[in-house]
Amino acid sequence: MDFTLSSRAEEYRSRVRTFVDAEIIPLEASRSSYDSHGNIAEPVLESLRNKARAAGLWAPQMPESRGGLGLSVAERAAFYEEANRSIFGPVALNCAAPDDGNMTALEMVGTDAQKTKWLQPIVNGEVRSAFAMTEPHPGAGSDPSMMLTTAERKGDTWVVNGRKWFITGAEGAAHFIVIAKTSEDRRKGLTAFLFHRDQPGWRVLRRIPIMGPEEHGGHCEIEFDGLEIPDENRLLEVGDGLKVTQIRLGTARLTHCMRWLGLAKRAMEIAGAYVREREGFGIRLAERESVQIQLGAVAKEIQIGRLLVMHAAWKLDQGDFARKEVSMAKVHVADTLHRAVDTAIQLCGARGYSGDTVLEWMYRYARQARLVDGASEVHMMVLARFYMQEGTDFWRWGV
């Protein structure tokens, strides 16, 4: 394992840093840059996306043949980290959730026809997408086998009925992936389908209010009432819904971590700049041992997170599912993001708690990290299962 960046990855990392510093971070200070839900306003975003395309920093996860950069998972780690030094960075460069994970999944499992119809418009930035799996109690959450939404086959058409909630981006999405129950088989009972927002038979019931700032399109509760989906819009085979979910979430969980590390680093940048200049009782805050201990502790945790992410990325690039490596990174980086922002607010005092910096935005956003794409407790259960199966081989070196 060599964590040295390729020359290509380092070039992109440097270019993203320059672009974020010059074009994106300055926008954060103006209230006119935000929409009513705390995300970047659409007119501002469109202008920024045009600049990103012109700068050659668009869709890093997609092949060059689709208009992307064709970066490996490990190369994306450096790119995404730099992108999310700004709260607006990933969406400006078309590598934000949920589109990021949906694009990756469609590129991996879609047919050529499906990629042309459903994937390419997302890559181009013409539409947004959503992934509809989670359901209200007693339906599926972290346990997909509890799925209650059904898809019943009628000839060459599937009829979908049920309810989903906390579907990120649903209000603004045009292309959807929905996971539905097609049999009682615990492992092969789910199937994945594609549908368009203009199809009848479904509706957004509400945009669920949340604690933090929202992705475009919110987090919605949606209902299916006889949605008809042609069989040609099925992903993989009947019964492969869990497989599609695992493919989609595996890399998506890790790209979340990549972005969160960028936010954590930005929080430290804000805190570092403040304690270097702020004085109290005749001494700069940066010279106080208590402040140094806090900064050093967070810096250490961020670096541990980066190594966990890069190790998991390396394994994914080798064709490994990297399930336990992704789970370790997900738990650690989610905790680290919260700790970094909390520490930065504490060191910046009232200024950090106010709207004068983006720290309060980050703090509200950071709390969701321990919940999205599998709660931390679920990932700890995954790790425990691996340990009980492998014993001391849990820590084996790859050969």
N, C-alpha and C positions, 0 to 999 in steps of 0.2 A: 504494500500500500504506500503510495507516494501522494501526499496531499499538495505537492507543488502544482500551482496553476499552469495550464498550458499557456503558451504565448497568446493564443487567440482569446482565452478566457480572461487573461490579465488585460489585454487591450480593451475588451468589452467592459470589464469592471471599471477601468479608468475612465472610459468614455461615459458610462452611466453616471459615475460620481460627478463628473464635470457637468453633465446635462441636468442632473438633479439639483446641484448647487446653483446653477445659473438660471434654469427655467422653471423649476417646480417649487423648491423651498420658498422663494420669495412670495409665491401666491398664497401661502398659508397665513400670512399676516393680514390679509384683506378679507373682510366679511363678505364682500361681493363674490369671492371665489367659492363660497359654500352654497349648497342648496338647503332647503328647509329641514333636511334630515341629517345634516352634518357632513355630507360628502361633497366632493367637488361639483360645482354647478355645470350643467351640460354644455353651455356655450364655451365656458373656460376649458372644459375637458376636450372638446372637439378641436379647439385651436392647439392645445397642448399635444394631442394625438397626431395632428398634422406635422408638428415640429419633430415628434419622435420618429415618425416615418421618414422624414427628410434626413434625420440624423442617423438613420440605419440602426435604430434600437427597438424595432417593432417585433413582437411575438417571438421571444427567444426560444420558446419550447417547440415551435413548429419547424418542419423541414424548410429548407430554402426554396424547394419547389412549390411550397404553399405561400411564399412571401414572408417566411420567418427566418430565424437566424440559424436553426439547426444545432443548437447547443446540446451537449450531453447533460445528464442530470447533475453531475459534479460541476460542470461549467455554469449551469444555471444557479447553483448555490451562491457563487460569487456575484452573479448578475442580480439575482433577486434581492440579496442582502443590501446591495448598493441602491437598488430601486426603492426599497422601503425605508430608506433614510428619510424620505418624505412620506407623509400620510397619503399623498396623492400619487406617489410614484408608480406602483404596480398597475393601477387602472390606466394611467397615461401611456404605459408601454405595452399594454394588453397582456399582462401576466398576473392579473388579479383573480381571486376567487369570486364566483364559482366558474367563470369562463375558462380559467387556466386548467383546472382539473377536467372539465368537460372536453376541451380541445384535445388534451392528452389522451383521454379515453377513446374518443372518436377516431383519432389518428391510429390508435392501436387496434381497435376491434371493428371499425366500420368497414363496409364494402366500399368499393370505388364510387358507386352511385351515391351511397349515403354520405361519403366525405364531400362529394361535390355539392349535394343539396343541403346538408345539415352542418357540416364542419366549416367549409370555406367561408361562408358569410360571417361566422364568428371570428375566424382568423382575420378577415378583412376589416373587422370592426363595424360591419353593417348592422349586426344584430347582437343581442346579448342572450345568454342561455341560463338554464336552471336545471338542477338535479333533484328530482322529487322522490324521496325514499321515506323520510321520517314521518311517523304517524302519531296522532293523539292516542293516549291510553285508551284501550288496552292494546293498541297496535304496535308496530315495529318502531324501535328506537335503535339503541346499540345492538339489539338482537334482531336481525332481519327475519329470523324464522317466525316472528310474531306478526308478520305482515297480514293485514286484513284487506287491503285494496286488492281487488281481483281483476283479472283479465280473462274473459271467456271467449273462446274461439267460435266464430260463426262463419264457416267457409274460409275466405281469404281475408277476413276482418276479425280484429279483436275488439271486444267491448269492455271498457274499463269502468269500474264503479268503486268508489271509496273516498277516503279523505286523507290528505297529507297536511303537515304543518311545519313551521319554521323552515320553509323552502326559500333559501336565500336567492334574492333577485327575481322572484316570480312575477312581481308586478311589472317589471320592466323587460322581462325576457320574451323572446319570440320563439326560440328553439328549446325544447324540453326533453330531458331523458326521464322517464318514469319507470320505477320498478314495481311490478305487480305480481300477485300470487296466481300461478297457473296450474298448480297441483298441490297435493298434500305432502309431497316428498320434502323432507326437512332440508336436504342438501340441493335438490334439483327442482324445487317447487316454485322458484321465482324466475321471471323473465323480464328483460329490459326492452323498452320501446321508445320511439321518438315521436313527438307530436309538435304541432305548431299552435301558437296562441290563438290563431283565427279559426281553428276547428271548433265546432259546437260540441257540447257535452261536458264541459268543465267550466269552472269559474273560480275567481279569487273571492273567498269569503271575507277576508279582512287582512290588513297589513298589521301584523302583531307589534305593538309597542315594545321596544326593548330599552335596556339601560344605556347602551352605547350608541355611538354614531353608526349609521347603517350603510351597507353596500347599496348601490343603485338598485331599485326594485324591492328593497326591504326584505323582511322575513315573513312570509305569508302563510296563511292557512288556505288550502285550496280543496275543492270538492269535484269529484268525477261522477257524473250522472249520465252514463251511456256514451262516453267518449269512444268513437270508433276510430281504430288505428289499422291501416292496411298492414298485412303481414310483411310487406316489403320494408316496412319501417321498424321491424324487429331487429335488435342487436344480437349478434351471435345466434345460438340455437335456443329453442324452447328449453327452459330449465337452466339457462346459463346466466340468469340475473344476478346471482350471488357472485359469480365469476366477474361479471362486468363491474359490480360494485367494488370488489376487492382490487381490480385493476385500476379503477378510477380513484379510489380513496388512498391506495398505497402511496402513489407519487404525490397526490394532492396533500396528504398529511405532511409530507416532507417539505413541499414547497411552502406550505403555511409556516413551517419552522424557519425556512430561509428568510421569508419576509419578516417574521417576528424578530429575528436576530438583527435585522436592519433597524427596526423600531427601537429595540433595546439599545443599540449603539447610539442612535440619535438622542435618546433620553440621556445617555451618559455625556454626549457632546454638549447638550444644553446645560446639564448640571456642572460639567467641567468648566465651561466658559463662565458660569456664574460664580463658582467658588474661587476662581482665580482672581476675580476683581472685587468681590464683596468682602468688606472688612467688618469686624466686630471686636470690640474690646482691645483695639490696638493691633490686631493681627488678621491677616487674610484667612478666609475659611479654609483655603486649600492647604494652609500650613498647620492646621489643627489635626492631631493624630486621629481624633474620632471621625473626622471627615475622610481622611485618607483610608481608614479601615473600611468604611462603607464603599468608597470608590473601588478599592482593591478587591473587595469581596465580589462585587457585581462584575468587574472586569474578568475575574477568574471564571465566574459562572457562564458568562457569554462565550469565553473561549472554549470551555467544556462543551457547550452547546454547538459551537461551530465544528468541533471535531466529531461529535456524534452525528451531526447532519452530513458532514462530508464522508464519513465512513458509510452511512446508509446510502448516500448518493453513489458512492463507488460501487457498492454491492449491487444496486439497481442497474448500474451501467454494465455490470458483469452478467446480467440476466437473472440475478437472484431476486426473490420476492422481498428479502430484507425485512421480514415482518417484525422480528424482535428489535432490530436496529431502528426501524422507523418508530416503533412504540417507545423505545428509550428516548429518542430525540424528541418526540411529541410531548412526553411528560416533562422532560427537563427544560425544554425551551419555553413551554407555556409558563412554567413556574418562573423561569428567568426573566421573561418579558415583564411579568407583573412585578417582580422584585426590582428590576431596573427602573421602571417608571415610578414605582412607589418611593424608591431611594432618591430619585431625581427630584420628585416633588418635595420630599422632606428637606433636601439640601437647598432647594430654591425657596423654601418657605412659602409665604403667601403668594409670591409671584408665580410659583409653580402650580399652586391651587387655582389661580385665576385663569382667565382667558388670554392673558398676555403672552403665554407660550402655548404650544400644542400638547403640553404634558397632560393637562386635564382631559383632552380628547383621547390621548393614548391610554390613560388610566381607565376610562370607561370602556374603551375597546379591548384592553388587555384582559379583562375579566372573562371574556368569552373564550379565551384561548384554551382554558382547562375544560371546556365543554364541547367545542366544535369538533367534528370528525372523530367522535369517540371521547367520552369523558376520561379524565386521567385515571380514574379507578378501573375503568375497563381495560385500559392499556397495561396497568399494573397486573391485572388478572392474566392478560396475555403473557406477560413476562414471567409470572409465576408458573404458568402452564409449561412454558418452554423450560424453565429451570427444573421442574419436577420430572420432565421427560429426559432432559439431557444431563442433569447433575452437574459435575464440574466441567463437563464439555460445553456448558452454557458459555464459558469464556474462552473456548478454543480459538486458536489462531487459524485464519484461513491459509491454506497451502496451495 
